[in-house]
Amino acid sequence: MSPAEGASSKFGLDRKPGMSGPPQDLEADPRESAEPKARRPDRFMKLEEVSRRVGLGKTMIYAMIREERFPAPYKISPFAARWSEHEITAWIDEVKHGFEGKLRRV
């Protein structure tokens, strides 16, 4: 075995073209899995991104936080506050179905 062949098998470079990653069961259909989809990890968002995603300005966001109508940010340092992406997404979903139980008419 030449040094080049040894290095290629050592690092997994001797795979067939088009076959990357671990071997897969070709008979299993991932769509038929009984397990629910794994929830994406939560991430923090800055005020600018929150404002862009919900379509509200800084003043309105903070007014709604005081009225407990919008998710409050997490203080991650004395000078930085961030919002949970999952909480903002849940708030958007709630708003799409209407405030105070009033369903939106389409």
TADAWO-V649892 format. One record per pair of residues at least 24 apart in sequence whose C-alpha atoms are under 10 Angstrom apart, sorted by the first residue. I is the first residue (numbers start at 1). J is the second residue. D is the distance in Angstrom with one decimal. If there is no record, write none. Layout:
# TADAWO-V649892
i = (I I)
j = (J J)
d = (D D)
This chain:
# TADAWO-V649892
i = (39 40 41 41 42 42 42 42 43 43 43 43 43 44 44 44 44 44 44 44 44 44 44 45 45 45 45 45 45 45 46 46 46 46 46 46 46 47 47 47 47 47 49 49 49 50 50 50 50 50 50 53 53 53 54 54 54 54 54 69)
j = (86 86 85 86 84 85 86 87 82 83 84 85 86 73 74 76 81 82 83 84 85 86 87 73 81 82 83 84 85 88 73 80 81 82 83 84 85 73 80 81 82 83 82 83 85 82 83 84 85 88 89 88 89 92 88 89 91 92 95 99)
d = (9.8 9.1 9.4 8.9 6.6 6.1 6.2 9.1 9.2 8.2 6.0 5.7 7.8 9.2 8.7 9.8 9.1 5.5 5.3 4.9 5.9 9.0 10.0 9.2 8.8 5.3 5.1 6.4 6.3 9.2 9.3 8.7 7.3 5.2 6.6 9.3 9.8 9.0 9.9 8.0 6.9 7.5 10.0 9.4 9.8 9.1 7.5 9.4 8.4 7.5 9.8 8.6 9.0 8.8 8.1 9.0 9.0 7.0 9.8 9.7)
